[in-house]
């Protein structure tokens, strides 16, 4: 018996761009109620729970009450951040007044003034890892992580040299002081539900 050792040389295809990846994802049967984003080139899907929405709703209402109904906020919308294939879809993002979308309909990460992520068990490592580093290095002034499993929030502010200068932990029921940021208000967490 003769063993064939011939191999067919296969070339690695060029890496897809974020636009190409998202175009392919749009053609896939993503289950309803799931958020899809790309973090460092990996596709992540996480279910959007009622707890997520309730927390997002409470924060949006407070932002609108303080800053007015004309502010630009978004939830689960794509923003391409610097780094290796980072097409994030933050749970909540506040965009700078007067910012314009690019030709693809996307805002620039430089237009982001505030980001909030509500922890999902399957993607929590992204929120505390690559996203934290990317938001800091992109100069996002305020990044709030809300964890309904332990009932705690962490606020990162004052980005400088790729890191946040301040890290504040607050339990649900306490207030989050954003008065020294562009937000200029104190957020109540009194009505945040827990999982």
C-alpha positions in Angstrom: 0.0 0.0 0.0 1.3 3.5 -0.9 0.5 6.5 1.2 0.0 9.7 -0.8 1.8 12.6 0.8 0.8 15.2 -1.8 -0.7 18.3 -0.3 -2.6 21.0 -1.9 -1.3 24.4 -0.9 -4.1 26.5 0.4 -3.7 30.2 0.8 -5.2 32.0 3.7 -7.9 34.3 2.5 -7.4 38.0 3.3 -9.0 38.9 6.5 -12.5 40.3 6.1 -13.2 43.9 7.0 -15.8 44.9 9.6 -18.2 45.9 6.9 -17.8 42.5 5.2 -18.3 40.7 8.5 -21.4 42.6 9.4 -22.8 42.1 5.8 -22.4 38.3 6.3 -23.9 38.5 9.8 -27.0 40.3 8.4 -27.6 37.4 6.1 -27.4 34.9 8.9 -30.4 33.8 10.9 -29.6 35.6 14.2 -32.3 34.8 16.7 -34.6 37.6 17.6 -33.8 39.3 20.8 -30.0 38.8 20.4 -27.4 41.5 20.1 -24.5 40.8 17.8 -21.2 42.6 17.9 -17.6 42.0 17.0 -14.9 42.3 19.6 -11.3 42.0 18.5 -12.4 40.0 15.5 -14.6 37.5 17.3 -18.4 37.6 16.8 -20.4 37.6 20.1 -24.1 37.1 20.4 -25.9 37.8 23.7 -29.6 37.7 24.6 -31.2 41.0 25.4 -33.1 40.5 28.6 -35.9 42.6 30.2 -33.4 43.5 33.0 -31.1 45.0 30.3 -33.9 47.1 28.9 -35.2 48.3 32.2 -31.8 49.6 33.2 -31.2 51.2 29.8 -34.6 52.9 30.0 -33.9 54.3 33.5 -30.6 55.8 32.4 -32.0 57.2 29.2 -34.9 58.9 31.0 -32.5 60.5 33.5 -30.2 61.7 30.6 -33.2 63.2 28.7 -34.6 64.8 31.8 -31.3 66.5 32.4 -30.0 67.2 28.9 -33.3 67.4 27.0 -35.1 65.3 24.5 -32.9 66.4 21.6 -29.8 64.4 22.7 -28.6 61.6 20.4 -28.5 58.3 22.2 -28.5 54.8 20.8 -28.8 51.2 22.0 -27.2 48.2 20.4 -26.1 50.2 17.4 -22.8 49.6 15.7 -19.8 51.9 16.3 -16.4 50.9 14.9 -13.6 51.5 17.4 -9.9 51.4 16.9 -8.1 48.1 17.2 -8.4 44.8 15.6 -11.9 44.5 14.1 -13.9 46.2 16.9 -17.5 46.7 15.8 -19.1 47.3 19.2 -22.8 47.7 19.8 -23.0 49.3 23.3 -26.1 48.8 25.4 -26.3 52.6 25.6 -24.3 55.4 23.9 -24.6 59.1 24.1 -23.2 61.0 21.1 -21.8 64.5 21.1 -24.3 67.2 20.1 -23.9 68.2 16.4 -22.0 65.0 15.4 -22.7 63.7 11.9 -22.7 60.1 10.7 -20.2 59.0 8.0 -21.1 57.8 4.5 -21.9 54.3 6.0 -24.3 55.8 8.5 -22.0 55.3 11.5 -20.8 57.7 14.2 -17.1 58.0 14.9 -15.8 56.8 18.3 -14.6 60.4 18.8 -18.2 61.5 18.9 -19.0 59.2 21.9 -19.4 61.0 25.2 -20.8 58.2 27.4 -21.1 54.4 27.1 -23.0 52.0 29.3 -22.8 48.3 29.1 -25.1 46.0 31.1 -23.4 42.8 32.0 -24.4 39.5 30.4 -22.8 36.4 31.9 -21.6 35.3 28.5 -19.9 38.6 27.5 -18.9 40.1 30.9 -15.2 39.5 30.1 -15.5 41.7 27.1 -17.0 44.6 29.1 -14.2 44.5 31.7 -11.4 43.6 29.2 -11.1 44.6 25.6 -14.0 47.1 25.7 -12.7 48.8 28.8 -9.2 49.1 27.2 -10.7 50.3 23.8 -13.0 52.9 25.3 -10.1 54.3 27.4 -7.7 54.4 24.5 -10.4 56.0 22.3 -10.9 58.7 24.9 -14.5 58.0 25.8 -15.0 60.4 28.7 -17.3 58.1 30.8 -17.9 54.3 30.7 -20.4 52.8 33.0 -20.6 49.0 33.6 -23.9 47.9 35.3 -23.9 44.4 36.8 -27.5 43.2 37.7 -26.2 39.9 39.0 -24.3 41.4 41.9 -26.2 44.8 42.0 -23.2 47.0 41.4 -22.1 49.6 38.9 -18.5 50.7 38.0 -17.9 54.1 36.5 -14.7 54.7 34.6 -13.8 58.4 33.9 -10.9 60.7 33.0 -9.2 58.7 30.2 -5.5 59.5 29.7 -2.8 57.6 28.0 -5.0 54.7 27.2 -6.3 54.2 30.7 -9.1 55.6 32.9 -7.8 57.7 35.8 -10.9 57.1 38.0 -12.8 53.9 38.8 -15.8 54.3 41.1 -17.9 51.3 42.4 -21.5 52.0 43.5 -24.1 49.5 44.8 -27.6 49.5 43.4 -29.6 52.0 45.4 -26.8 54.5 45.6 -26.1 57.4 43.3 -23.5 57.6 40.6 -21.8 61.0 40.6 -21.2 62.1 37.0 -21.1 65.8 37.9 -17.5 66.2 36.9 -18.1 64.7 33.4 -19.9 66.1 30.4 -23.1 64.5 31.8 -23.1 66.9 34.7 -25.6 65.0 36.8 -26.0 62.4 39.4 -27.6 59.1 38.2 -30.0 57.3 40.5 -29.7 53.5 40.6 -32.6 53.1 42.9 -34.9 51.5 40.3 -32.3 49.2 38.7 -33.6 45.7 38.7 -31.4 42.7 39.5 -31.1 39.3 37.8 
